Amino acid sequence: PALLQPAYGLAALAFFFLTQTTYQPSTADNFIEKDVPNNNFGSDIQIRIRDSATYNLRTLIYFDISDIPDGMTFSQGDLSIYQYNTAIGGTGRINRLTRTNWTELGSTWNKYDGTHNWTTAGGDYTSTNSVATDCSSNGWKTWYASDLIQDCYDNQSKEVHLIIVGENGVYNRMYSRDYTDNTSLRPKLTVTYNCLLYTSD
């Protein structure tokens, strides 16, 4: 903790705390496919992205961070997913989903819960605070997205709902939360948040 002495001379203490938490696996994840727009893959061990004119794939992913206290500020928000197959190199971009009631076992390219249509087929999202990372090789892919995670925390009741959209012709496969051979390779979200606690005499 750091000791801060106010200029006006009152005895006061300000404690600055940093807390890091890793959430693994994701609370829910799924990939949706334009070529088979009514198929659901929510129980698959893989999630995928592909950027193609017709054979387009996107990944939906959700982390529940509601155990974090109110009023926190994020200095870190790292989404990490293990890519095990790279068919075509390119970029993956994460965006905040604007619809939070999608379901893992119901969502498809056309529908967010198996019954109701997305406003726009392929997922409803905003590009505000979006982050891209290179997905041209196997291994951990990490999106450094503290502003995006802060956005989810502030505007979605501490629920992190994201969509990963492929760019630059990318086509890859990553492990989902249903992968069991090595659970350490499941998707994870690492956050660091801070707050100031003031006390005075």
C-alpha positions as CSV (number, residue, x, y, z in Angstrom):
1,P,0.0,0.0,0.0
2,A,1.0,3.6,-0.6
3,L,0.8,6.4,2.0
4,L,-0.5,9.7,0.7
5,Q,-0.5,12.9,2.8
6,P,-3.1,15.4,1.8
7,A,-1.8,19.0,1.1
8,Y,-4.4,20.5,3.5
9,G,-2.8,18.8,6.5
10,L,-5.5,16.4,7.8
11,A,-4.2,13.0,8.9
12,A,-5.4,10.6,6.2
13,L,-4.3,7.4,4.7
14,A,-4.9,6.2,1.2
15,F,-4.3,2.6,0.4
16,F,-3.9,1.6,-3.2
17,F,-4.7,-2.1,-3.8
18,L,-4.0,-4.2,-6.9
19,T,-5.8,-7.5,-7.3
20,Q,-5.2,-10.0,-10.1
21,T,-7.7,-12.8,-10.8
22,T,-7.7,-15.4,-13.6
23,Y,-11.0,-16.9,-14.7
24,Q,-10.6,-20.3,-16.4
25,P,-12.4,-21.8,-18.2
26,S,-14.9,-19.4,-19.8
27,T,-18.5,-19.5,-18.5
28,A,-19.8,-20.2,-22.0
29,D,-18.4,-20.4,-25.5
30,N,-19.5,-21.4,-29.0
31,F,-18.6,-20.9,-32.6
32,I,-21.2,-19.9,-35.2
33,E,-20.9,-20.7,-38.9
34,K,-22.4,-18.8,-41.8
35,D,-22.3,-21.8,-44.1
36,V,-24.6,-23.8,-41.8
37,P,-26.5,-20.9,-40.2
38,N,-28.8,-22.9,-38.0
39,N,-26.3,-25.3,-36.6
40,N,-25.1,-25.1,-33.0
41,F,-21.6,-26.1,-31.8
42,G,-21.8,-25.2,-28.1
43,S,-20.6,-28.5,-26.8
44,D,-17.6,-28.9,-29.2
45,I,-14.1,-29.0,-27.8
46,Q,-13.1,-26.4,-30.3
47,I,-13.9,-22.8,-31.1
48,R,-13.1,-21.3,-34.5
49,I,-12.7,-18.1,-36.5
50,R,-12.6,-17.8,-40.3
51,D,-12.7,-14.7,-42.6
52,S,-14.1,-15.8,-45.9
53,A,-16.7,-14.4,-48.3
54,T,-19.0,-17.4,-47.7
55,Y,-17.5,-19.8,-45.2
56,N,-17.4,-17.4,-42.3
57,L,-16.8,-18.5,-38.6
58,R,-17.0,-16.4,-35.4
59,T,-16.6,-17.3,-31.8
60,L,-18.8,-16.2,-28.9
61,I,-17.3,-16.3,-25.4
62,Y,-18.6,-15.2,-22.0
63,F,-16.9,-14.8,-18.6
64,D,-18.8,-14.0,-15.4
65,I,-16.7,-11.6,-13.3
66,S,-19.5,-10.5,-10.9
67,D,-17.4,-11.4,-7.9
68,I,-15.3,-8.3,-8.4
69,P,-16.5,-5.5,-6.1
70,D,-18.2,-2.4,-7.4
71,G,-16.3,0.6,-8.6
72,M,-13.1,-1.1,-9.7
73,T,-10.7,0.2,-12.4
74,F,-9.0,-2.3,-14.7
75,S,-5.3,-2.0,-15.6
76,Q,-5.3,-5.5,-17.2
77,G,-7.8,-7.4,-19.1
78,D,-6.2,-10.2,-21.1
79,L,-8.2,-12.8,-23.0
80,S,-6.1,-15.8,-23.8
81,I,-7.2,-18.7,-26.0
82,Y,-5.0,-21.6,-27.1
83,Q,-4.8,-22.0,-30.9
84,Y,-3.9,-25.6,-31.9
85,N,-4.5,-25.5,-35.6
86,T,-3.6,-22.8,-38.0
87,A,-4.9,-23.4,-41.5
88,I,-4.6,-19.8,-42.7
89,G,-2.8,-17.0,-40.9
90,G,-4.5,-13.7,-40.2
91,T,-6.0,-11.7,-37.4
92,G,-8.7,-12.2,-34.8
93,R,-10.5,-9.2,-33.4
94,I,-12.6,-9.2,-30.2
95,N,-15.6,-7.0,-29.8
96,R,-18.2,-6.5,-27.1
97,L,-21.4,-8.4,-27.8
98,T,-24.4,-6.0,-27.3
99,R,-26.7,-9.0,-26.7
100,T,-26.0,-10.7,-23.4
101,N,-28.8,-13.3,-23.4
102,W,-27.3,-15.6,-26.1
103,T,-27.0,-19.2,-25.0
104,E,-24.2,-21.6,-25.4
105,L,-26.3,-24.5,-26.7
106,G,-28.8,-22.4,-28.7
107,S,-26.8,-19.8,-30.5
108,T,-26.2,-20.1,-34.2
109,W,-25.3,-17.8,-37.0
110,N,-29.0,-16.8,-37.4
111,K,-30.3,-17.1,-33.8
112,Y,-28.9,-16.1,-30.4
113,D,-30.8,-18.7,-28.3
114,G,-32.1,-21.2,-30.8
115,T,-35.4,-19.4,-31.2
116,H,-34.9,-15.6,-31.6
117,N,-33.0,-14.0,-34.4
118,W,-29.9,-11.8,-33.9
119,T,-30.7,-8.2,-35.1
120,T,-27.9,-8.9,-37.6
121,A,-27.1,-12.5,-38.5
122,G,-23.6,-13.4,-37.3
123,G,-24.0,-11.7,-33.9
124,D,-24.8,-8.2,-32.5
125,Y,-21.8,-6.3,-31.4
126,T,-20.0,-2.9,-31.1
127,S,-16.5,-2.2,-32.3
128,T,-15.9,0.3,-29.5
129,N,-12.7,-0.6,-27.7
130,S,-12.1,-3.6,-30.0
131,V,-8.7,-5.3,-30.0
132,A,-7.0,-7.4,-32.7
133,T,-4.2,-9.9,-32.4
134,D,-2.1,-11.9,-34.8
135,C,-3.3,-15.5,-35.2
136,S,-0.8,-16.8,-37.7
137,S,0.8,-19.5,-35.5
138,N,-0.2,-22.1,-33.0
139,G,0.0,-21.4,-29.2
140,W,-1.6,-19.0,-26.8
141,K,-3.3,-16.0,-28.5
142,T,-3.7,-13.1,-26.2
143,W,-5.8,-10.0,-26.6
144,Y,-4.7,-7.1,-24.3
145,A,-8.0,-5.5,-23.8
146,S,-8.3,-3.7,-20.4
147,D,-10.5,-0.9,-21.9
148,L,-12.8,-3.5,-23.4
149,I,-13.1,-5.5,-20.2
150,Q,-13.8,-2.2,-18.3
151,D,-16.5,-1.5,-20.8
152,C,-18.1,-4.9,-20.2
153,Y,-17.8,-4.5,-16.4
154,D,-19.3,-1.0,-16.5
155,N,-22.1,-1.5,-19.0
156,Q,-23.0,-5.2,-18.8
157,S,-23.4,-5.8,-15.1
158,K,-19.9,-7.3,-14.8
159,E,-20.5,-9.8,-17.5
160,V,-17.9,-10.1,-20.3
161,H,-19.7,-11.1,-23.5
162,L,-17.3,-11.1,-26.5
163,I,-17.3,-12.1,-30.1
164,I,-14.1,-12.9,-32.0
165,V,-14.3,-12.0,-35.7
166,G,-11.7,-13.1,-38.2
167,E,-9.8,-10.7,-40.4
168,N,-7.3,-10.9,-43.2
169,G,-8.4,-14.3,-44.4
170,V,-7.7,-16.1,-41.1
171,Y,-8.8,-19.7,-40.5
172,N,-7.9,-21.4,-37.2
173,R,-9.1,-23.7,-34.4
174,M,-8.8,-23.1,-30.7
175,Y,-9.7,-25.1,-27.6
176,S,-13.0,-24.4,-26.0
177,R,-14.1,-24.7,-22.4
178,D,-15.2,-28.3,-23.2
179,Y,-11.7,-29.4,-23.9
180,T,-10.7,-32.0,-21.3
181,D,-7.4,-33.6,-22.4
182,N,-5.5,-30.7,-20.8
183,T,-7.7,-28.3,-18.9
184,S,-4.9,-25.7,-18.6
185,L,-5.4,-25.0,-22.3
186,R,-9.0,-23.8,-21.9
187,P,-9.8,-20.2,-22.5
188,K,-9.0,-17.8,-19.7
189,L,-9.4,-14.2,-18.8
190,T,-6.8,-12.5,-16.5
191,V,-7.8,-9.2,-15.0
192,T,-6.0,-6.8,-12.6
193,Y,-8.1,-4.1,-11.0
194,N,-7.4,-1.5,-8.4
195,C,-9.1,0.8,-5.9
196,L,-8.3,3.4,-3.4
197,L,-9.3,3.0,0.2
198,Y,-9.2,6.2,2.3
199,T,-9.2,6.4,6.1
200,S,-8.9,9.6,8.2
201,D,-8.8,10.5,11.9
